[in-house]
Amino acid sequence: MWREIFTALVAVVMFWNVENLFDPFDDPLKNDDEFTSVAQRHWTWPRFEAKRDGIAQTILAAGDVWGELPALVGLAEVENRLVVSQLVRKTLLEELGYGFVHRESPDERGIDVALLYRKDVFRVAAVDSLQVPGVVTRDILYVRLNEIPGSDRASLHVFVVHLPSKRGGARTSDGRRAAALAVLEAAADSLLAEDPQRRIVVMGDFNDTGVCVRGLLPAFRDTSSDAPDAPGTLKYHGRWEQIDHFFVSPALEAAMRVFAPPFLLEPDKAWLGVKPRRTYSGPRYNGGLSDHLPIVLRINR
């Protein structure tokens, strides 16, 4: 049914919070001390390579399931340009022609967002980092992409976001998330005011459920396929939550799924069922990839 609904695609799009994709080197300007080889976690280059390769393999696996390699992959919680470059240039993704966009942001831990793109599908036309006034957090990454020469399609406007967490309690954190969301909405409003037919895709970790983005539509969740799926992207105290989202402009027809292949999961001994297999369980190395599951979007031309 999934393939029947989407017979003509502009892209398969993936988003994933990859949970602390740090290099093992100390950066004196960032709060990254716990992810070094001499810290309690003993984060080493071989462990980084294992995580790097696992992320690349997951991107490829998503392509196997839906019959099309993701043309775009948004990532959250990447430390710097080095780790993104390693992912694209030292794995099979290089042979498949992926490029990337990354900008440093003022987050205290040094974690950023990034966008991977297939160079046979898109070329980058413009990039901007949207800062949140008065809040020390991740910038919102904006990338305008044009389809490869020969296409008469309009640009695709992509935003990759990682809104502030709920750390410190709802009363403190709600204002920070609202400020970041306001920046995103203002940017989308500006694009749609110029042309209501603009094609916009917003992807990210919103650190909350039930989120709305003014002027945009939440991606329809398709449940008709037998492809791996899960009730949410994060499991907290035994309950699945959907805090990672896609939003699209009215000009786009799109549907999404949570990608939950068995290799991203492990038994949930405390709450039963399964849960995402994290890289660390407390200070203990667990060998997984993330506490989040990826989400995948398919878009009509």
ABEGO torsion letter per residue (X at the ends): XAAAABABBABBBBBBBAGGBBBABBBAABBAAABBAABAAGBBAAAAAAAAAAAAAAAAAAAAAAGBBBABBBBBGBABAAAAAAAAAABAAAAAGBBBBBBBBABAAGBBBBBBBBAAABBBABBBBBBBBGBBBBBBBBBBBBBBBGBABBBBBBBBBBBBBABGEAAAAAAAAAAAAAAAAAAAAAAAAABAABBBBBBEBAGBBGBBBBGBBBBBBBAABABBBBABABBBGGBBBBABBBBBBAABBBBBBBBBBAAABBBBAAAEEBBBBBABBEABBAGBABABBBBBBBBBX
